[in-house]
Amino acid sequence: DSDEEAVAVSDEYAAEHLEVHTARDDWYAATLRNYGSLFIGEETTVTYGDKCSGTNHILPTKGAAHYTGGLSVHKYMKIVTTQRMTREANREVGQAAARISRLEGMEAHARAGDARLRKYFPGENLA
């Protein structure tokens, strides 16, 4: 029934994603302790954090936010990554990558995305 009780319940639950939309957003941001990623205010959404705002999206689940935060380089000595795209995934990823690359002045990267779009979707004018 109170803000303090809400924080106690939330901290006990230790959510992976936690959205806070209150008249006291700053108080909650300063007081909450156990969460994977906190989204403050109605302008913010989990979707932004999951997809494009830049925060870590490898978050603690099943209450692990009681003792850890998101995955970081500090937890491993070696990190390698692998990516594999389907042809259909290239439709959206290729366009986005080309657009972002051009905005960053990285034309060769943009052309790599364009080349795949032309290859996998000839005649669709996606590049």
C-alpha positions in Angstrom: 0.0 0.0 0.0 3.0 2.3 0.3 6.0 3.2 -1.9 8.3 1.4 0.6 6.2 -1.7 0.4 6.3 -1.6 -3.4 10.1 -1.4 -3.3 10.3 -4.3 -0.8 8.1 -6.5 -2.9 10.0 -5.6 -6.1 13.4 -6.1 -4.5 12.3 -9.5 -3.1 11.0 -10.6 -6.6 14.3 -9.3 -8.3 12.8 -8.9 -11.8 14.8 -9.3 -15.0 13.1 -6.2 -16.4 11.4 -3.6 -14.2 9.3 -0.6 -15.5 8.4 2.2 -13.1 5.7 4.7 -14.0 4.9 6.8 -10.9 4.8 10.3 -9.7 8.0 9.5 -7.8 10.1 7.9 -10.5 13.4 9.5 -9.2 12.8 8.2 -5.7 12.2 4.7 -7.1 15.3 4.8 -9.2 17.4 5.8 -6.2 15.7 3.2 -3.9 15.2 0.0 -5.9 18.1 -2.4 -5.7 17.3 -5.8 -7.1 16.6 -5.8 -10.9 18.3 -6.7 -14.1 17.4 -3.5 -16.0 15.3 -0.6 -14.8 13.1 1.4 -17.1 12.1 4.7 -15.5 9.1 6.8 -16.6 6.3 6.3 -19.1 8.6 7.5 -22.0 10.8 4.4 -21.4 9.9 0.8 -22.3 11.5 -2.6 -22.0 11.3 -2.8 -25.8 13.8 0.0 -26.2 16.3 -1.7 -23.8 15.8 -5.1 -25.5 16.1 -3.8 -29.0 18.1 -0.6 -29.5 18.8 1.8 -26.6 22.2 0.3 -25.9 21.8 -1.2 -22.4 22.8 -4.7 -21.7 20.2 -7.2 -22.6 21.8 -10.3 -21.1 20.1 -10.0 -17.7 19.7 -12.1 -14.6 16.6 -14.3 -14.5 14.8 -16.4 -11.9 15.6 -13.9 -9.1 19.3 -13.8 -9.7 19.2 -10.0 -9.6 19.4 -10.5 -5.8 23.2 -11.1 -6.3 24.2 -10.1 -9.8 23.6 -7.7 -12.6 23.7 -8.2 -16.4 26.4 -10.2 -18.0 29.6 -8.2 -18.4 33.2 -8.8 -19.6 34.2 -9.0 -16.0 32.5 -12.3 -15.6 34.5 -14.1 -18.3 38.1 -14.2 -19.4 37.3 -14.8 -23.0 34.2 -13.9 -25.0 33.6 -14.9 -28.6 30.4 -14.3 -30.7 28.9 -16.0 -33.7 26.1 -14.7 -35.9 24.1 -16.5 -38.6 21.3 -14.9 -40.6 18.6 -16.5 -42.7 18.0 -15.0 -46.1 14.7 -13.6 -44.9 16.4 -11.9 -41.9 18.6 -10.1 -44.4 15.5 -8.2 -45.6 15.3 -6.1 -42.4 18.9 -6.4 -41.1 20.5 -5.6 -44.4 18.4 -2.4 -44.8 19.1 -1.3 -41.3 22.8 -2.1 -41.4 23.2 -0.2 -44.7 21.3 2.8 -43.4 23.3 3.0 -40.1 26.6 2.4 -41.9 25.9 5.3 -44.3 25.0 7.6 -41.4 28.3 6.7 -39.8 30.2 7.3 -43.1 31.1 3.6 -43.5 30.2 3.1 -47.2 31.9 -0.3 -47.5 29.8 -1.7 -44.7 26.7 -0.3 -46.3 27.6 -1.9 -49.6 28.0 -5.3 -47.9 24.4 -5.1 -46.7 23.2 -3.8 -50.1 25.0 -6.7 -51.9 23.1 -9.3 -49.9 19.8 -7.5 -50.4 20.4 -7.6 -54.2 21.5 -11.2 -54.1 18.7 -12.6 -52.0 15.9 -10.3 -53.1 16.6 -9.5 -56.8 14.1 -7.0 -58.3 12.8 -5.8 -55.0 14.8 -2.6 -54.9 15.7 -2.9 -51.2 19.3 -1.7 -51.6 
